[in-house]
Amino acid sequence: MADADALSKVVGLDMETRTRLKITSIGAFDCLRGERKQLAKIKHRDREAERRRARGQIPREEYEAKSMSRTRPWATLGISRATWYRARGNAPAV
């Protein structure tokens, strides 16, 4: 039995047709197996990011921009970070 890449050469299946027809059991003669794995990995990563956004999670850059260590509220009060956290105690975040 031939492997997926050899079979794609016999059938003449290119990556565009393979993707459009959603064929996963046969390779593509113009895209190596490693390249297909990389494309699948990128596609999965993008799908997961979209799913997280749909659930309301914010991107890391936006989260970090609003974080306490970036906004530095203790600097406006002229106190150290440790003093500011001690003074807050168990109070909720500002």
Biopython code that builds the backbone (N, CA, C, O; Angstrom):
import numpy as np
from Bio.PDB.StructureBuilder import StructureBuilder

atoms = [
    (1, "MET", "N", (0.849, -1.176, 0.000)),
    (1, "MET", "CA", (0.000, 0.000, 0.000)),
    (1, "MET", "C", (0.897, 1.244, 0.000)),
    (1, "MET", "O", (1.865, 1.316, 0.756)),
    (2, "ALA", "N", (0.574, 2.203, -0.838)),
    (2, "ALA", "CA", (1.358, 3.429, -0.968)),
    (2, "ALA", "C", (1.036, 4.392, 0.171)),
    (2, "ALA", "O", (-0.046, 4.347, 0.756)),
    (3, "ASP", "N", (2.008, 5.270, 0.476)),
    (3, "ASP", "CA", (1.741, 6.266, 1.511)),
    (3, "ASP", "C", (0.944, 7.429, 0.909)),
    (3, "ASP", "O", (0.733, 7.488, -0.302)),
    (4, "ALA", "N", (0.509, 8.342, 1.764)),
    (4, "ALA", "CA", (-0.380, 9.427, 1.353)),
    (4, "ALA", "C", (0.253, 10.331, 0.308)),
    (4, "ALA", "O", (-0.434, 10.783, -0.608)),
    (5, "ASP", "N", (1.560, 10.607, 0.424)),
    (5, "ASP", "CA", (2.226, 11.482, -0.533)),
    (5, "ASP", "C", (2.384, 10.809, -1.893)),
    (5, "ASP", "O", (2.193, 11.447, -2.928)),
    (6, "ALA", "N", (2.734, 9.522, -1.896)),
    (6, "ALA", "CA", (2.877, 8.797, -3.160)),
    (6, "ALA", "C", (1.523, 8.684, -3.863)),
    (6, "ALA", "O", (1.434, 8.805, -5.085)),
    (7, "LEU", "N", (0.497, 8.456, -3.094)),
    (7, "LEU", "CA", (-0.847, 8.346, -3.659)),
    (7, "LEU", "C", (-1.302, 9.671, -4.275)),
    (7, "LEU", "O", (-2.005, 9.678, -5.286)),
    (8, "SER", "N", (-0.910, 10.775, -3.676)),
    (8, "SER", "CA", (-1.307, 12.081, -4.209)),
    (8, "SER", "C", (-0.683, 12.328, -5.576)),
    (8, "SER", "O", (-1.288, 12.974, -6.432)),
    (9, "LYS", "N", (0.531, 11.812, -5.779)),
    (9, "LYS", "CA", (1.189, 11.960, -7.080)),
    (9, "LYS", "C", (0.470, 11.143, -8.142)),
    (9, "LYS", "O", (0.315, 11.584, -9.281)),
    (10, "VAL", "N", (0.034, 9.946, -7.758)),
    (10, "VAL", "CA", (-0.695, 9.080, -8.691)),
    (10, "VAL", "C", (-2.032, 9.709, -9.066)),
    (10, "VAL", "O", (-2.413, 9.729, -10.237)),
    (11, "VAL", "N", (-2.742, 10.224, -8.058)),
    (11, "VAL", "CA", (-4.067, 10.806, -8.279)),
    (11, "VAL", "C", (-3.957, 12.209, -8.883)),
    (11, "VAL", "O", (-4.855, 12.651, -9.601)),
    (12, "GLY", "N", (-2.857, 12.906, -8.590)),
    (12, "GLY", "CA", (-2.680, 14.274, -9.075)),
    (12, "GLY", "C", (-3.414, 15.279, -8.204)),
    (12, "GLY", "O", (-3.990, 16.244, -8.705)),
    (13, "LEU", "N", (-3.389, 15.047, -6.901)),
    (13, "LEU", "CA", (-4.110, 15.899, -5.959)),
    (13, "LEU", "C", (-3.195, 17.003, -5.439)),
    (13, "LEU", "O", (-2.186, 16.734, -4.787)),
    (14, "ASP", "N", (-3.562, 18.251, -5.738)),
    (14, "ASP", "CA", (-2.770, 19.367, -5.229)),
    (14, "ASP", "C", (-3.388, 19.879, -3.927)),
    (14, "ASP", "O", (-4.498, 19.489, -3.565)),
    (15, "MET", "N", (-2.662, 20.757, -3.224)),
    (15, "MET", "CA", (-3.093, 21.231, -1.902)),
    (15, "MET", "C", (-4.389, 22.024, -1.977)),
    (15, "MET", "O", (-5.241, 21.901, -1.097)),
    (16, "GLU", "N", (-4.547, 22.825, -3.004)),
    (16, "GLU", "CA", (-5.764, 23.633, -3.138)),
    (16, "GLU", "C", (-7.003, 22.744, -3.264)),
    (16, "GLU", "O", (-8.009, 22.970, -2.591)),
    (17, "THR", "N", (-6.922, 21.741, -4.123)),
    (17, "THR", "CA", (-8.051, 20.815, -4.314)),
    (17, "THR", "C", (-8.286, 20.001, -3.053)),
    (17, "THR", "O", (-9.427, 19.781, -2.647)),
    (18, "ARG", "N", (-7.193, 19.554, -2.435)),
    (18, "ARG", "CA", (-7.292, 18.764, -1.193)),
    (18, "ARG", "C", (-8.019, 19.546, -0.113)),
    (18, "ARG", "O", (-8.877, 19.001, 0.580)),
    (19, "THR", "N", (-7.677, 20.824, 0.032)),
    (19, "THR", "CA", (-8.316, 21.670, 1.039)),
    (19, "THR", "C", (-9.782, 21.928, 0.702)),
    (19, "THR", "O", (-10.654, 21.833, 1.565)),
    (20, "ARG", "N", (-10.041, 22.253, -0.559)),
    (20, "ARG", "CA", (-11.415, 22.566, -0.978)),
    (20, "ARG", "C", (-12.350, 21.368, -0.793)),
    (20, "ARG", "O", (-13.500, 21.528, -0.383)),
    (21, "LEU", "N", (-11.851, 20.177, -1.095)),
    (21, "LEU", "CA", (-12.674, 18.969, -0.976)),
    (21, "LEU", "C", (-12.614, 18.345, 0.421)),
    (21, "LEU", "O", (-13.299, 17.360, 0.696)),
    (22, "LYS", "N", (-11.789, 18.927, 1.301)),
    (22, "LYS", "CA", (-11.631, 18.452, 2.683)),
    (22, "LYS", "C", (-11.166, 16.997, 2.732)),
    (22, "LYS", "O", (-11.660, 16.195, 3.525)),
    (23, "ILE", "N", (-10.212, 16.682, 1.873)),
    (23, "ILE", "CA", (-9.621, 15.345, 1.841)),
    (23, "ILE", "C", (-8.440, 15.332, 2.803)),
    (23, "ILE", "O", (-7.532, 16.155, 2.683)),
    (24, "THR", "N", (-8.447, 14.409, 3.750)),
    (24, "THR", "CA", (-7.350, 14.337, 4.717)),
    (24, "THR", "C", (-6.586, 13.023, 4.654)),
    (24, "THR", "O", (-5.509, 12.906, 5.239)),
    (25, "SER", "N", (-7.125, 12.038, 3.957)),
    (25, "SER", "CA", (-6.474, 10.733, 3.931)),
    (25, "SER", "C", (-5.414, 10.622, 2.847)),
    (25, "SER", "O", (-4.588, 9.711, 2.885)),
    (26, "ILE", "N", (-5.422, 11.541, 1.875)),
    (26, "ILE", "CA", (-4.432, 11.547, 0.804)),
    (26, "ILE", "C", (-3.635, 12.837, 0.926)),
    (26, "ILE", "O", (-4.194, 13.885, 1.251)),
    (27, "GLY", "N", (-2.344, 12.769, 0.671)),
    (27, "GLY", "CA", (-1.492, 13.948, 0.746)),
    (27, "GLY", "C", (-1.706, 14.874, -0.433)),
    (27, "GLY", "O", (-2.712, 14.778, -1.136)),
    (28, "ALA", "N", (-0.763, 15.764, -0.646)),
    (28, "ALA", "CA", (-0.789, 16.670, -1.788)),
    (28, "ALA", "C", (0.593, 16.652, -2.418)),
    (28, "ALA", "O", (1.605, 16.714, -1.720)),
    (29, "PHE", "N", (0.629, 16.567, -3.749)),
    (29, "PHE", "CA", (1.928, 16.446, -4.400)),
    (29, "PHE", "C", (2.734, 17.744, -4.350)),
    (29, "PHE", "O", (3.952, 17.710, -4.525)),
    (30, "ASP", "N", (2.086, 18.883, -4.116)),
    (30, "ASP", "CA", (2.798, 20.158, -4.085)),
    (30, "ASP", "C", (3.053, 20.684, -2.667)),
    (30, "ASP", "O", (3.492, 21.821, -2.498)),
    (31, "CYS", "N", (2.779, 19.855, -1.647)),
    (31, "CYS", "CA", (2.974, 20.268, -0.258)),
    (31, "CYS", "C", (3.430, 19.053, 0.547)),
    (31, "CYS", "O", (2.709, 18.062, 0.654)),
    (32, "LEU", "N", (4.628, 19.140, 1.107)),
    (32, "LEU", "CA", (5.169, 18.021, 1.871)),
    (32, "LEU", "C", (4.397, 17.807, 3.175)),
    (32, "LEU", "O", (3.670, 18.686, 3.638)),
    (33, "ARG", "N", (4.571, 16.629, 3.748)),
    (33, "ARG", "CA", (3.853, 16.266, 4.972)),
    (33, "ARG", "C", (4.148, 17.252, 6.109)),
    (33, "ARG", "O", (3.233, 17.663, 6.822)),
    (34, "GLY", "N", (5.392, 17.624, 6.277)),
    (34, "GLY", "CA", (5.768, 18.574, 7.323)),
    (34, "GLY", "C", (5.107, 19.931, 7.132)),
    (34, "GLY", "O", (4.684, 20.565, 8.099)),
    (35, "GLU", "N", (5.020, 20.373, 5.885)),
    (35, "GLU", "CA", (4.354, 21.640, 5.590)),
    (35, "GLU", "C", (2.862, 21.560, 5.907)),
    (35, "GLU", "O", (2.274, 22.512, 6.421)),
    (36, "ARG", "N", (2.263, 20.416, 5.595)),
    (36, "ARG", "CA", (0.834, 20.240, 5.907)),
    (36, "ARG", "C", (0.603, 20.262, 7.410)),
    (36, "ARG", "O", (-0.388, 20.817, 7.883)),
    (37, "LYS", "N", (1.518, 19.658, 8.158)),
    (37, "LYS", "CA", (1.396, 19.672, 9.624)),
    (37, "LYS", "C", (1.499, 21.099, 10.153)),
    (37, "LYS", "O", (0.751, 21.482, 11.053)),
    (38, "GLN", "N", (2.424, 21.892, 9.598)),
    (38, "GLN", "CA", (2.569, 23.288, 10.018)),
    (38, "GLN", "C", (1.301, 24.083, 9.706)),
    (38, "GLN", "O", (0.847, 24.878, 10.529)),
    (39, "LEU", "N", (0.735, 23.872, 8.526)),
    (39, "LEU", "CA", (-0.504, 24.570, 8.150)),
    (39, "LEU", "C", (-1.649, 24.193, 9.088)),
    (39, "LEU", "O", (-2.444, 25.046, 9.483)),
    (40, "ALA", "N", (-1.728, 22.911, 9.441)),
    (40, "ALA", "CA", (-2.778, 22.453, 10.354)),
    (40, "ALA", "C", (-2.595, 23.067, 11.735)),
    (40, "ALA", "O", (-3.569, 23.426, 12.397)),
    (41, "LYS", "N", (-1.348, 23.184, 12.162)),
    (41, "LYS", "CA", (-1.045, 23.768, 13.469)),
    (41, "LYS", "C", (-1.460, 25.237, 13.512)),
    (41, "LYS", "O", (-2.059, 25.689, 14.488)),
    (42, "ILE", "N", (-1.143, 25.974, 12.461)),
    (42, "ILE", "CA", (-1.519, 27.393, 12.379)),
    (42, "ILE", "C", (-3.035, 27.543, 12.351)),
    (42, "ILE", "O", (-3.595, 28.403, 13.030)),
    (43, "LYS", "N", (-3.687, 26.709, 11.571)),
    (43, "LYS", "CA", (-5.150, 26.751, 11.459)),
    (43, "LYS", "C", (-5.804, 26.460, 12.824)),
    (43, "LYS", "O", (-6.773, 27.118, 13.201)),
    (44, "HIS", "N", (-5.271, 25.481, 13.552)),
    (44, "HIS", "CA", (-5.797, 25.131, 14.872)),
    (44, "HIS", "C", (-5.590, 26.279, 15.853)),
    (44, "HIS", "O", (-6.491, 26.612, 16.623)),
    (45, "ARG", "N", (-4.398, 26.888, 15.826)),
    (45, "ARG", "CA", (-4.098, 28.003, 16.719)),
    (45, "ARG", "C", (-5.060, 29.170, 16.472)),
    (45, "ARG", "O", (-5.557, 29.777, 17.421)),
    (46, "ASP", "N", (-5.319, 29.480, 15.210)),
    (46, "ASP", "CA", (-6.236, 30.569, 14.878)),
    (46, "ASP", "C", (-7.671, 30.249, 15.299)),
    (46, "ASP", "O", (-8.401, 31.120, 15.775)),
    (47, "ARG", "N", (-8.061, 28.989, 15.115)),
    (47, "ARG", "CA", (-9.412, 28.564, 15.513)),
    (47, "ARG", "C", (-9.590, 28.674, 17.017)),
    (47, "ARG", "O", (-10.629, 29.132, 17.493)),
    (48, "GLU", "N", (-8.573, 28.251, 17.768)),
    (48, "GLU", "CA", (-8.639, 28.327, 19.232)),
    (48, "GLU", "C", (-8.679, 29.772, 19.711)),
    (48, "GLU", "O", (-9.408, 30.089, 20.652)),
    (49, "ALA", "N", (-7.911, 30.649, 19.084)),
    (49, "ALA", "CA", (-7.922, 32.063, 19.461)),
    (49, "ALA", "C", (-9.302, 32.662, 19.200)),
    (49, "ALA", "O", (-9.808, 33.432, 20.017)),
    (50, "GLU", "N", (-9.903, 32.320, 18.085)),
    (50, "GLU", "CA", (-11.248, 32.814, 17.761)),
    (50, "GLU", "C", (-12.275, 32.289, 18.766)),
    (50, "GLU", "O", (-13.184, 33.017, 19.165)),
    (51, "ARG", "N", (-12.129, 31.024, 19.172)),
    (51, "ARG", "CA", (-13.040, 30.448, 20.158)),
    (51, "ARG", "C", (-12.913, 31.170, 21.499)),
    (51, "ARG", "O", (-13.915, 31.451, 22.157)),
    (52, "ARG", "N", (-11.679, 31.467, 21.897)),
    (52, "ARG", "CA", (-11.473, 32.196, 23.155)),
    (52, "ARG", "C", (-12.077, 33.590, 23.090)),
    (52, "ARG", "O", (-12.699, 34.033, 24.056)),
    (53, "ARG", "N", (-11.910, 34.289, 21.978)),
    (53, "ARG", "CA", (-12.494, 35.632, 21.825)),
    (53, "ARG", "C", (-14.024, 35.563, 21.900)),
    (53, "ARG", "O", (-14.662, 36.433, 22.492)),
    (54, "ALA", "N", (-14.604, 34.522, 21.295)),
    (54, "ALA", "CA", (-16.057, 34.357, 21.321)),
    (54, "ALA", "C", (-16.568, 34.138, 22.741)),
    (54, "ALA", "O", (-17.697, 34.511, 23.059)),
    (55, "ARG", "N", (-15.740, 33.533, 23.600)),
    (55, "ARG", "CA", (-16.124, 33.301, 24.994)),
    (55, "ARG", "C", (-15.880, 34.524, 25.868)),
    (55, "ARG", "O", (-16.209, 34.514, 27.054)),
    (56, "GLY", "N", (-15.302, 35.584, 25.286)),
    (56, "GLY", "CA", (-15.126, 36.820, 26.023)),
    (56, "GLY", "C", (-13.744, 37.050, 26.591)),
    (56, "GLY", "O", (-13.529, 38.047, 27.280)),
    (57, "GLN", "N", (-12.793, 36.158, 26.325)),
    (57, "GLN", "CA", (-11.438, 36.372, 26.822)),
    (57, "GLN", "C", (-10.758, 37.446, 25.984)),
    (57, "GLN", "O", (-10.945, 37.515, 24.769)),
    (58, "ILE", "N", (-9.973, 38.276, 26.644)),
    (58, "ILE", "CA", (-9.301, 39.355, 25.934)),
    (58, "ILE", "C", (-7.879, 38.938, 25.572)),
    (58, "ILE", "O", (-7.294, 38.095, 26.252)),
    (59, "PRO", "N", (-7.318, 39.511, 24.517)),
    (59, "PRO", "CA", (-5.948, 39.170, 24.121)),
    (59, "PRO", "C", (-4.949, 39.532, 25.215)),
    (59, "PRO", "O", (-5.184, 40.453, 25.998)),
    (60, "ARG", "N", (-3.850, 38.817, 25.265)),
    (60, "ARG", "CA", (-2.842, 39.020, 26.296)),
    (60, "ARG", "C", (-2.312, 40.452, 26.298)),
    (60, "ARG", "O", (-2.113, 41.029, 27.367)),
    (61, "GLU", "N", (-2.082, 41.029, 25.134)),
    (61, "GLU", "CA", (-1.551, 42.389, 25.051)),
    (61, "GLU", "C", (-2.498, 43.379, 25.730)),
    (61, "GLU", "O", (-2.064, 44.270, 26.459)),
    (62, "GLU", "N", (-3.794, 43.209, 25.479)),
    (62, "GLU", "CA", (-4.794, 44.093, 26.088)),
    (62, "GLU", "C", (-4.857, 43.878, 27.603)),
    (62, "GLU", "O", (-4.965, 44.841, 28.362)),
    (63, "TYR", "N", (-4.790, 42.626, 28.043)),
    (63, "TYR", "CA", (-4.816, 42.302, 29.469)),
    (63, "TYR", "C", (-3.620, 42.923, 30.176)),
    (63, "TYR", "O", (-3.763, 43.540, 31.231)),
    (64, "GLU", "N", (-2.438, 42.754, 29.587)),
    (64, "GLU", "CA", (-1.228, 43.285, 30.209)),
    (64, "GLU", "C", (-1.214, 44.803, 30.223)),
    (64, "GLU", "O", (-0.660, 45.406, 31.142)),
    (65, "ALA", "N", (-1.820, 45.437, 29.213)),
    (65, "ALA", "CA", (-1.864, 46.902, 29.166)),
    (65, "ALA", "C", (-2.683, 47.459, 30.325)),
    (65, "ALA", "O", (-2.422, 48.566, 30.796)),
    (66, "LYS", "N", (-3.666, 46.698, 30.784)),
    (66, "LYS", "CA", (-4.531, 47.140, 31.885)),
    (66, "LYS", "C", (-4.077, 46.603, 33.243)),
    (66, "LYS", "O", (-4.706, 46.890, 34.261)),
    (67, "SER", "N", (-2.997, 45.829, 33.265)),
    (67, "SER", "CA", (-2.572, 45.197, 34.509)),
    (67, "SER", "C", (-2.005, 46.209, 35.495)),
    (67, "SER", "O", (-1.596, 47.306, 35.114)),
    (68, "MET", "N", (-1.987, 45.827, 36.761)),
    (68, "MET", "CA", (-1.475, 46.705, 37.813)),
    (68, "MET", "C", (-0.006, 47.043, 37.598)),
    (68, "MET", "O", (0.406, 48.180, 37.824)),
    (69, "SER", "N", (0.790, 46.066, 37.162)),
    (69, "SER", "CA", (2.208, 46.344, 37.005)),
    (69, "SER", "C", (2.478, 47.313, 35.851)),
    (69, "SER", "O", (3.521, 47.966, 35.823)),
    (70, "ARG", "N", (1.546, 47.409, 34.902)),
    (70, "ARG", "CA", (1.716, 48.379, 33.819)),
    (70, "ARG", "C", (1.129, 49.748, 34.188)),
    (70, "ARG", "O", (1.704, 50.780, 33.841)),
    (71, "THR", "N", (-0.007, 49.760, 34.885)),
    (71, "THR", "CA", (-0.644, 51.037, 35.235)),
    (71, "THR", "C", (0.045, 51.713, 36.407)),
    (71, "THR", "O", (-0.009, 52.936, 36.533)),
    (72, "ARG", "N", (0.692, 50.934, 37.266)),
    (72, "ARG", "CA", (1.490, 51.420, 38.397)),
    (72, "ARG", "C", (0.756, 52.458, 39.259)),
    (72, "ARG", "O", (1.212, 53.598, 39.345)),
    (73, "PRO", "N", (-0.364, 52.098, 39.898)),
    (73, "PRO", "CA", (-1.095, 53.061, 40.714)),
    (73, "PRO", "C", (-0.309, 53.542, 41.928)),
    (73, "PRO", "O", (-0.586, 54.629, 42.436)),
    (74, "TRP", "N", (0.664, 52.768, 42.409)),
    (74, "TRP", "CA", (1.470, 53.170, 43.560)),
    (74, "TRP", "C", (2.390, 54.345, 43.217)),
    (74, "TRP", "O", (2.745, 55.133, 44.093)),
    (75, "ALA", "N", (2.772, 54.460, 41.954)),
    (75, "ALA", "CA", (3.666, 55.549, 41.545)),
    (75, "ALA", "C", (2.961, 56.904, 41.663)),
    (75, "ALA", "O", (3.579, 57.900, 42.041)),
    (76, "THR", "N", (1.656, 56.935, 41.336)),
    (76, "THR", "CA", (0.916, 58.196, 41.444)),
    (76, "THR", "C", (0.757, 58.623, 42.897)),
    (76, "THR", "O", (0.623, 59.812, 43.186)),
    (77, "LEU", "N", (0.772, 57.651, 43.817)),
    (77, "LEU", "CA", (0.659, 57.964, 45.248)),
    (77, "LEU", "C", (2.023, 58.243, 45.877)),
    (77, "LEU", "O", (2.110, 58.707, 47.013)),
    (78, "GLY", "N", (3.083, 57.955, 45.125)),
    (78, "GLY", "CA", (4.427, 58.199, 45.624)),
    (78, "GLY", "C", (4.879, 57.202, 46.666)),
    (78, "GLY", "O", (5.703, 57.534, 47.519)),
    (79, "ILE", "N", (4.351, 55.967, 46.617)),
    (79, "ILE", "CA", (4.747, 54.926, 47.563)),
    (79, "ILE", "C", (5.298, 53.730, 46.802)),
    (79, "ILE", "O", (5.142, 53.623, 45.586)),
    (80, "SER", "N", (5.941, 52.841, 47.533)),
    (80, "SER", "CA", (6.506, 51.665, 46.873)),
    (80, "SER", "C", (5.395, 50.667, 46.536)),
    (80, "SER", "O", (4.291, 50.719, 47.077)),
    (81, "ARG", "N", (5.725, 49.784, 45.648)),
    (81, "ARG", "CA", (4.767, 48.760, 45.228)),
    (81, "ARG", "C", (4.366, 47.872, 46.404)),
    (81, "ARG", "O", (3.183, 47.584, 46.589)),
    (82, "ALA", "N", (5.341, 47.441, 47.193)),
    (82, "ALA", "CA", (5.068, 46.572, 48.341)),
    (82, "ALA", "C", (4.162, 47.276, 49.348)),
    (82, "ALA", "O", (3.237, 46.665, 49.882)),
    (83, "THR", "N", (4.423, 48.557, 49.610)),
    (83, "THR", "CA", (3.594, 49.318, 50.547)),
    (83, "THR", "C", (2.168, 49.431, 50.016)),
    (83, "THR", "O", (1.203, 49.303, 50.769)),
    (84, "TRP", "N", (2.047, 49.669, 48.723)),
    (84, "TRP", "CA", (0.716, 49.803, 48.117)),
    (84, "TRP", "C", (-0.083, 48.504, 48.272)),
    (84, "TRP", "O", (-1.258, 48.542, 48.634)),
    (85, "TYR", "N", (0.550, 47.354, 48.000)),
    (85, "TYR", "CA", (-0.135, 46.069, 48.141)),
    (85, "TYR", "C", (-0.484, 45.782, 49.607)),
    (85, "TYR", "O", (-1.559, 45.246, 49.880)),
    (86, "ARG", "N", (0.386, 46.121, 50.544)),
    (86, "ARG", "CA", (0.085, 45.918, 51.970)),
    (86, "ARG", "C", (-1.086, 46.788, 52.398)),
    (86, "ARG", "O", (-1.961, 46.331, 53.134)),
    (87, "ALA", "N", (-1.112, 48.021, 51.950)),
    (87, "ALA", "CA", (-2.181, 48.947, 52.318)),
    (87, "ALA", "C", (-3.528, 48.486, 51.754)),
    (87, "ALA", "O", (-4.572, 48.708, 52.367)),
    (88, "ARG", "N", (-3.496, 47.854, 50.600)),
    (88, "ARG", "CA", (-4.734, 47.347, 50.006)),
    (88, "ARG", "C", (-5.325, 46.217, 50.822)),
    (88, "ARG", "O", (-6.545, 46.085, 50.914)),
    (89, "GLY", "N", (-4.476, 45.410, 51.410)),
    (89, "GLY", "CA", (-4.943, 44.275, 52.194)),
    (89, "GLY", "C", (-5.726, 43.309, 51.329)),
    (89, "GLY", "O", (-5.247, 42.881, 50.279)),
    (90, "ASN", "N", (-6.934, 42.961, 51.767)),
    (90, "ASN", "CA", (-7.775, 42.045, 51.007)),
    (90, "ASN", "C", (-8.813, 42.765, 50.172)),
    (90, "ASN", "O", (-9.776, 42.154, 49.707)),
    (91, "ALA", "N", (-8.625, 44.054, 49.981)),
    (91, "ALA", "CA", (-9.577, 44.832, 49.177)),
    (91, "ALA", "C", (-9.518, 44.369, 47.723)),
    (91, "ALA", "O", (-8.463, 43.946, 47.251)),
    (92, "PRO", "N", (-10.631, 44.446, 47.016)),
    (92, "PRO", "CA", (-10.626, 44.041, 45.604)),
    (92, "PRO", "C", (-9.775, 44.989, 44.765)),
    (92, "PRO", "O", (-9.510, 46.123, 45.165)),
    (93, "ALA", "N", (-9.359, 44.520, 43.625)),
    (93, "ALA", "CA", (-8.519, 45.323, 42.734)),
    (93, "ALA", "C", (-9.251, 46.572, 42.290)),
    (93, "ALA", "O", (-10.469, 46.562, 42.114)),
    (94, "VAL", "N", (-8.511, 47.635, 42.113)),
    (94, "VAL", "CA", (-9.079, 48.935, 41.730)),
    (94, "VAL", "C", (-9.447, 48.944, 40.278)),
    (94, "VAL", "O", (-9.940, 49.952, 39.773)),
]
sb = StructureBuilder()
sb.init_structure("model")
sb.init_model(0)
sb.init_chain("A")
sb.init_seg("    ")
for serial, (resi, resn, name, xyz) in enumerate(atoms, 1):
    if name == "N":
        sb.init_residue(resn, " ", resi, " ")
    sb.init_atom(name, np.array(xyz, "f"), 0.0, 1.0, " ", f" {name:<3s}", serial, name[0])
structure = sb.get_structure()
